[in-house]
Amino acid sequence: MKNLKASCAYALAMAPLQLLQHKHCKVCGKAIPASRELCSGKCEQDWARREKKRKNTMLYYFIGLIATLILLFLLLMRGV
């Protein structure tokens, strides 16, 4: 009887685990179905707020880069 329990335990340990296809919420990390990106309306609002902030930050960097390039161009044209 002891060998039977040991062999069953070994078979269970060696059997591959089958997990359902899933993703994790981009905001809170909860497991969700593979067809979804976010788990709830709250996370959707938070994600939208983060994306807006990220886009604004990138816009400000781009404007700063362009202003810096224009300033450098003007200084070089002036002969400084």
The first five atom37 places (N, CA, C, CB, O) and aatype in JSON, in Angstrom:
{
  "aatype": [12, 11, 2, 10, 11, 0, 15, 4, 0, 18, 0, 10, 0, 12, 0, 14, 10, 5, 10, 10, 5, 8, 11, 8, 4, 11, 19, 4, 7, 11, 0, 9, 14, 0, 15, 1, 6, 10, 4, 15, 7, 11, 4, 6, 5, 3, 17, 0, 1, 1, 6, 11, 11, 1, 11, 2, 16, 12, 10, 18, 18, 13, 9, 7, 10, 9, 0, 16, 10, 9, 10, 10, 13, 10, 10, 10, 12, 1, 7, 19],
  "atom_mask": [
    [1, 1, 1, 1, 1],
    [1, 1, 1, 1, 1],
    [1, 1, 1, 1, 1],
    [1, 1, 1, 1, 1],
    [1, 1, 1, 1, 1],
    [1, 1, 1, 1, 1],
    [1, 1, 1, 1, 1],
    [1, 1, 1, 1, 1],
    [1, 1, 1, 1, 1],
    [1, 1, 1, 1, 1],
    [1, 1, 1, 1, 1],
    [1, 1, 1, 1, 1],
    [1, 1, 1, 1, 1],
    [1, 1, 1, 1, 1],
    [1, 1, 1, 1, 1],
    [1, 1, 1, 1, 1],
    [1, 1, 1, 1, 1],
    [1, 1, 1, 1, 1],
    [1, 1, 1, 1, 1],
    [1, 1, 1, 1, 1],
    [1, 1, 1, 1, 1],
    [1, 1, 1, 1, 1],
    [1, 1, 1, 1, 1],
    [1, 1, 1, 1, 1],
    [1, 1, 1, 1, 1],
    [1, 1, 1, 1, 1],
    [1, 1, 1, 1, 1],
    [1, 1, 1, 1, 1],
    [1, 1, 1, 0, 1],
    [1, 1, 1, 1, 1],
    [1, 1, 1, 1, 1],
    [1, 1, 1, 1, 1],
    [1, 1, 1, 1, 1],
    [1, 1, 1, 1, 1],
    [1, 1, 1, 1, 1],
    [1, 1, 1, 1, 1],
    [1, 1, 1, 1, 1],
    [1, 1, 1, 1, 1],
    [1, 1, 1, 1, 1],
    [1, 1, 1, 1, 1],
    [1, 1, 1, 0, 1],
    [1, 1, 1, 1, 1],
    [1, 1, 1, 1, 1],
    [1, 1, 1, 1, 1],
    [1, 1, 1, 1, 1],
    [1, 1, 1, 1, 1],
    [1, 1, 1, 1, 1],
    [1, 1, 1, 1, 1],
    [1, 1, 1, 1, 1],
    [1, 1, 1, 1, 1],
    [1, 1, 1, 1, 1],
    [1, 1, 1, 1, 1],
    [1, 1, 1, 1, 1],
    [1, 1, 1, 1, 1],
    [1, 1, 1, 1, 1],
    [1, 1, 1, 1, 1],
    [1, 1, 1, 1, 1],
    [1, 1, 1, 1, 1],
    [1, 1, 1, 1, 1],
    [1, 1, 1, 1, 1],
    [1, 1, 1, 1, 1],
    [1, 1, 1, 1, 1],
    [1, 1, 1, 1, 1],
    [1, 1, 1, 0, 1],
    [1, 1, 1, 1, 1],
    [1, 1, 1, 1, 1],
    [1, 1, 1, 1, 1],
    [1, 1, 1, 1, 1],
    [1, 1, 1, 1, 1],
    [1, 1, 1, 1, 1],
    [1, 1, 1, 1, 1],
    [1, 1, 1, 1, 1],
    [1, 1, 1, 1, 1],
    [1, 1, 1, 1, 1],
    [1, 1, 1, 1, 1],
    [1, 1, 1, 1, 1],
    [1, 1, 1, 1, 1],
    [1, 1, 1, 1, 1],
    [1, 1, 1, 0, 1],
    [1, 1, 1, 1, 1]
  ],
  "atom_positions": [
    [[0.83, -1.2, 0.0], [0.0, 0.0, 0.0], [0.87, 1.25, 0.0], [-0.94, 0.0, 1.21], [0.53, 2.25, -0.63]],
    [[1.99, 1.18, 0.72], [2.89, 2.33, 0.81], [3.47, 2.65, -0.56], [4.02, 2.07, 1.83], [3.6, 3.82, -0.92]],
    [[3.84, 1.62, -1.35], [4.4, 1.83, -2.69], [3.37, 2.44, -3.64], [4.91, 0.52, -3.25], [3.73, 3.22, -4.52]],
    [[2.12, 2.09, -3.47], [1.06, 2.63, -4.32], [0.91, 4.13, -4.07], [-0.27, 1.9, -4.06], [0.76, 4.91, -5.02]],
    [[0.94, 4.53, -2.8], [0.84, 5.95, -2.48], [2.04, 6.71, -3.04], [0.73, 6.16, -0.96], [1.9, 7.81, -3.56]],
    [[3.21, 6.11, -2.92], [4.42, 6.76, -3.42], [4.37, 6.9, -4.93], [5.65, 5.97, -2.99], [4.77, 7.93, -5.47]],
    [[3.9, 5.86, -5.63], [3.86, 5.94, -7.09], [2.8, 6.94, -7.56], [3.57, 4.55, -7.69], [3.0, 7.62, -8.57]],
    [[1.68, 7.05, -6.84], [0.66, 8.04, -7.19], [1.19, 9.46, -6.97], [-0.62, 7.82, -6.36], [0.96, 10.35, -7.78]],
    [[1.89, 9.64, -5.88], [2.47, 10.95, -5.6], [3.5, 11.3, -6.66], [3.1, 10.97, -4.19], [3.57, 12.45, -7.1]],
    [[4.3, 10.32, -7.08], [5.29, 10.57, -8.12], [4.61, 10.92, -9.44], [6.2, 9.34, -8.29], [5.04, 11.84, -10.14]],
    [[3.55, 10.19, -9.79], [2.84, 10.45, -11.04], [2.22, 11.85, -11.02], [1.74, 9.39, -11.27], [2.26, 12.56, -12.03]],
    [[1.66, 12.24, -9.9], [1.07, 13.58, -9.8], [2.15, 14.66, -9.9], [0.3, 13.72, -8.48], [1.94, 15.71, -10.51]],
    [[3.28, 14.4, -9.29], [4.37, 15.38, -9.32], [4.93, 15.52, -10.73], [5.48, 14.98, -8.35], [5.37, 16.61, -11.1]],
    [[4.94, 14.47, -11.5], [5.51, 14.5, -12.83], [4.52, 14.93, -13.91], [6.06, 13.15, -13.17], [4.93, 15.24, -15.02]],
    [[3.22, 14.97, -13.6], [2.21, 15.36, -14.57], [2.36, 16.85, -14.87], [0.77, 15.04, -14.06], [2.57, 17.65, -13.96]],
    [[2.25, 17.22, -16.13], [2.37, 18.65, -16.46], [1.18, 19.43, -15.92], [2.5, 18.84, -17.98], [0.04, 18.96, -15.96]],
    [[1.46, 20.6, -15.43], [0.38, 21.46, -14.95], [-0.29, 22.1, -16.15], [0.92, 22.54, -13.95], [0.38, 22.55, -17.08]],
    [[-1.59, 22.14, -16.12], [-2.32, 22.8, -17.2], [-2.97, 24.05, -16.64], [-3.37, 21.86, -17.84], [-3.9, 23.98, -15.85]],
    [[-2.46, 25.19, -17.07], [-3.01, 26.47, -16.63], [-3.9, 27.02, -17.73], [-1.89, 27.46, -16.27], [-3.63, 26.83, -18.92]],
    [[-4.93, 27.7, -17.34], [-5.78, 28.36, -18.31], [-5.01, 29.51, -18.94], [-7.09, 28.85, -17.67], [-4.19, 30.15, -18.28]],
    [[-5.28, 29.77, -20.21], [-4.65, 30.9, -20.87], [-5.15, 32.17, -20.2], [-4.95, 30.91, -22.39], [-6.35, 32.39, -20.08]],
    [[-4.22, 33.0, -19.76], [-4.61, 34.23, -19.08], [-3.52, 35.28, -19.25], [-4.88, 33.97, -17.59], [-2.4, 34.98, -19.66]],
    [[-3.89, 36.5, -18.93], [-2.96, 37.62, -18.89], [-3.06, 38.21, -17.5], [-3.28, 38.7, -20.0], [-3.81, 37.73, -16.65]],
    [[-2.29, 39.25, -17.28], [-2.38, 39.98, -16.02], [-2.74, 41.43, -16.32], [-1.05, 39.89, -15.21], [-2.27, 42.0, -17.3]],
    [[-3.56, 41.99, -15.49], [-4.0, 43.39, -15.63], [-2.77, 44.29, -15.65], [-4.96, 43.8, -14.47], [-1.85, 44.12, -14.85]],
    [[-2.75, 45.25, -16.58], [-1.61, 46.15, -16.72], [-1.46, 47.1, -15.55], [-1.73, 46.94, -18.0], [-0.39, 47.68, -15.34]],
    [[-2.52, 47.27, -14.78], [-2.49, 48.22, -13.67], [-2.24, 47.52, -12.35], [-3.79, 49.0, -13.61], [-1.29, 47.85, -11.64]],
    [[-3.09, 46.55, -12.0], [-3.0, 45.95, -10.67], [-2.35, 44.57, -10.67], [-4.37, 45.84, -10.08], [-1.99, 44.07, -9.6]],
    [[-2.19, 43.94, -11.83], [-1.51, 42.66, -11.9], [-2.38, 41.44, -11.65], [0.0, 0.0, 0.0], [-1.86, 40.32, -11.61]],
    [[-3.69, 41.63, -11.48], [-4.58, 40.5, -11.26], [-4.69, 39.64, -12.51], [-5.98, 40.99, -10.83], [-4.62, 40.16, -13.63]],
    [[-4.84, 38.33, -12.34], [-5.02, 37.43, -13.48], [-6.4, 37.69, -14.11], [-4.88, 35.94, -13.05], [-7.4, 37.78, -13.4]],
    [[-6.41, 37.8, -15.44], [-7.66, 38.07, -16.17], [-7.68, 37.18, -17.41], [-7.78, 39.58, -16.56], [-6.64, 36.64, -17.78]],
    [[-8.84, 37.02, -18.06], [-8.88, 36.23, -19.3], [-7.96, 36.81, -20.37], [-10.32, 36.17, -19.83], [-7.68, 38.01, -20.38]],
    [[-7.49, 35.95, -21.26], [-6.53, 36.36, -22.28], [-7.12, 37.39, -23.25], [-6.05, 35.15, -23.06], [-6.38, 38.12, -23.9]],
    [[-8.43, 37.46, -23.35], [-9.06, 38.37, -24.29], [-9.14, 39.81, -23.77], [-10.44, 37.88, -24.63], [-9.49, 40.71, -24.53]],
    [[-8.84, 40.03, -22.52], [-8.95, 41.36, -21.92], [-7.57, 41.93, -21.62], [-9.8, 41.31, -20.63], [-6.59, 41.19, -21.52]],
    [[-7.51, 43.24, -21.49], [-6.26, 43.92, -21.14], [-6.27, 44.4, -19.69], [-6.03, 45.1, -22.08], [-5.24, 44.38, -19.02]],
    [[-7.45, 44.83, -19.22], [-7.58, 45.38, -17.88], [-8.73, 44.69, -17.16], [-7.81, 46.92, -17.93], [-9.66, 44.18, -17.79]],
    [[-8.67, 44.67, -15.83], [-9.63, 43.87, -15.08], [-10.93, 44.59, -14.73], [-8.99, 43.39, -13.83], [-11.96, 43.93, -14.58]],
    [[-10.91, 45.92, -14.59], [-12.11, 46.61, -14.14], [-12.17, 48.03, -14.67], [-12.17, 46.62, -12.61], [-11.21, 48.52, -15.28]],
    [[-13.3, 48.67, -14.45], [-13.46, 50.06, -14.86], [-12.5, 50.98, -14.14], [0.0, 0.0, 0.0], [-12.01, 51.95, -14.72]],
    [[-12.22, 50.67, -12.87], [-11.27, 51.49, -12.1], [-9.88, 51.41, -12.72], [-11.22, 51.03, -10.62], [-9.2, 52.43, -12.86]],
    [[-9.46, 50.22, -13.09], [-8.15, 50.05, -13.72], [-8.13, 50.71, -15.1], [-7.8, 48.54, -13.84], [-7.11, 51.26, -15.51]],
    [[-9.25, 50.66, -15.83], [-9.33, 51.32, -17.13], [-9.15, 52.83, -16.98], [-10.67, 51.01, -17.83], [-8.45, 53.46, -17.77]],
    [[-9.79, 53.41, -15.97], [-9.64, 54.85, -15.72], [-8.2, 55.19, -15.34], [-10.61, 55.32, -14.61], [-7.64, 56.17, -15.81]],
    [[-7.61, 54.37, -14.48], [-6.23, 54.59, -14.06], [-5.28, 54.48, -15.25], [-5.83, 53.59, -12.95], [-4.36, 55.28, -15.39]],
    [[-5.5, 53.49, -16.11], [-4.66, 53.29, -17.29], [-4.79, 54.49, -18.24], [-5.05, 51.98, -18.02], [-3.79, 54.97, -18.78]],
    [[-6.02, 54.98, -18.44], [-6.23, 56.14, -19.32], [-5.5, 57.36, -18.76], [-7.74, 56.43, -19.47], [-4.9, 58.13, -19.52]],
    [[-5.56, 57.55, -17.46], [-4.89, 58.68, -16.82], [-3.37, 58.55, -16.99], [-5.26, 58.75, -15.31], [-2.69, 59.54, -17.28]],
    [[-2.84, 57.35, -16.82], [-1.4, 57.14, -16.98], [-0.96, 57.39, -18.42], [-1.02, 55.71, -16.56], [0.08, 58.0, -18.67]],
    [[-1.76, 56.9, -19.38], [-1.42, 57.08, -20.79], [-1.44, 58.56, -21.17], [-2.4, 56.3, -21.69], [-0.56, 59.03, -21.9]],
    [[-2.43, 59.31, -20.67], [-2.5, 60.74, -20.96], [-1.27, 61.45, -20.4], [-3.8, 61.34, -20.37], [-0.68, 62.3, -21.07]],
    [[-0.89, 61.1, -19.18], [0.28, 61.7, -18.55], [1.55, 61.36, -19.34], [0.41, 61.23, -17.09], [2.42, 62.22, -19.52]],
    [[1.66, 60.11, -19.79], [2.83, 59.68, -20.56], [2.91, 60.44, -21.89], [2.77, 58.17, -20.81], [3.99, 60.87, -22.3]],
    [[1.77, 60.59, -22.55], [1.75, 61.31, -23.83], [2.12, 62.77, -23.64], [0.37, 61.2, -24.49], [2.87, 63.34, -24.44]],
    [[1.6, 63.39, -22.58], [1.94, 64.79, -22.31], [3.42, 64.94, -22.01], [1.11, 65.32, -21.13], [4.05, 65.89, -22.48]],
    [[3.98, 64.03, -21.24], [5.41, 64.08, -20.93], [6.25, 63.96, -22.2], [5.78, 62.96, -19.95], [7.21, 64.7, -22.37]],
    [[5.87, 63.04, -23.07], [6.6, 62.89, -24.34], [6.49, 64.14, -25.19], [6.08, 61.67, -25.12], [7.45, 64.53, -25.85]],
    [[5.33, 64.78, -25.19], [5.14, 66.02, -25.95], [6.06, 67.12, -25.41], [3.68, 66.47, -25.89], [6.68, 67.84, -26.18]],
    [[6.14, 67.25, -24.09], [7.0, 68.26, -23.48], [8.48, 68.0, -23.8], [6.79, 68.3, -21.96], [9.22, 68.94, -24.06]],
    [[8.9, 66.75, -23.77], [10.28, 66.43, -24.14], [10.55, 66.79, -25.59], [10.56, 64.93, -23.91], [11.6, 67.34, -25.91]],
    [[9.61, 66.49, -26.46], [9.76, 66.78, -27.88], [9.86, 68.29, -28.11], [8.58, 66.18, -28.68], [10.72, 68.75, -28.86]],
    [[8.98, 69.06, -27.47], [9.02, 70.52, -27.6], [10.35, 71.06, -27.08], [7.84, 71.16, -26.83], [10.94, 71.94, -27.69]],
    [[10.83, 70.54, -25.95], [12.12, 70.96, -25.41], [13.27, 70.63, -26.35], [0.0, 0.0, 0.0], [14.19, 71.43, -26.51]],
    [[13.22, 69.47, -26.97], [14.26, 69.08, -27.92], [14.27, 70.01, -29.13], [14.05, 67.62, -28.38], [15.33, 70.46, -29.56]],
    [[13.1, 70.29, -29.67], [13.01, 71.19, -30.82], [13.52, 72.58, -30.45], [11.55, 71.26, -31.34], [14.27, 73.2, -31.21]],
    [[13.12, 73.09, -29.28], [13.57, 74.42, -28.84], [15.09, 74.45, -28.68], [12.89, 74.82, -27.52], [15.73, 75.44, -29.05]],
    [[15.66, 73.38, -28.13], [17.11, 73.31, -27.96], [17.81, 73.29, -29.31], [17.49, 72.06, -27.15], [18.83, 73.96, -29.49]],
    [[17.29, 72.54, -30.25], [17.9, 72.48, -31.58], [17.83, 73.82, -32.29], [17.22, 71.4, -32.44], [18.79, 74.24, -32.93]],
    [[16.69, 74.51, -32.17], [16.56, 75.84, -32.78], [17.55, 76.81, -32.15], [15.12, 76.38, -32.62], [18.21, 77.57, -32.85]],
    [[17.66, 76.77, -30.83], [18.6, 77.65, -30.13], [20.05, 77.37, -30.57], [18.47, 77.48, -28.61], [20.81, 78.31, -30.83]],
    [[20.42, 76.12, -30.65], [21.77, 75.77, -31.1], [22.0, 76.23, -32.54], [21.99, 74.26, -30.99], [23.07, 76.75, -32.86]],
    [[21.02, 76.05, -33.38], [21.14, 76.48, -34.77], [21.34, 77.99, -34.85], [19.9, 76.06, -35.58], [22.2, 78.47, -35.59]],
    [[20.54, 78.73, -34.09], [20.67, 80.19, -34.09], [22.03, 80.63, -33.57], [19.57, 80.82, -33.25], [22.63, 81.55, -34.12]],
    [[22.52, 79.99, -32.53], [23.84, 80.34, -31.97], [24.95, 80.03, -32.98], [24.09, 79.57, -30.65], [25.9, 80.81, -33.11]],
    [[24.85, 78.92, -33.67], [25.87, 78.56, -34.66], [25.84, 79.51, -35.86], [25.66, 77.1, -35.12], [26.88, 79.85, -36.42]],
    [[24.65, 79.92, -36.26], [24.52, 80.84, -37.39], [25.07, 82.23, -37.03], [23.04, 80.95, -37.83], [25.54, 82.96, -37.91]],
    [[25.01, 82.57, -35.77], [25.48, 83.87, -35.3], [27.01, 83.89, -35.19], [24.84, 84.22, -33.94], [27.63, 84.96, -35.18]],
    [[27.61, 82.72, -35.09], [29.06, 82.62, -35.03], [29.61, 82.58, -33.62], [0.0, 0.0, 0.0], [30.77, 82.91, -33.41]],
    [[28.82, 82.18, -32.66], [29.28, 82.13, -31.27], [29.95, 80.82, -31.0], [28.12, 82.34, -30.3], [30.41, 80.59, -29.88]]
  ]
}
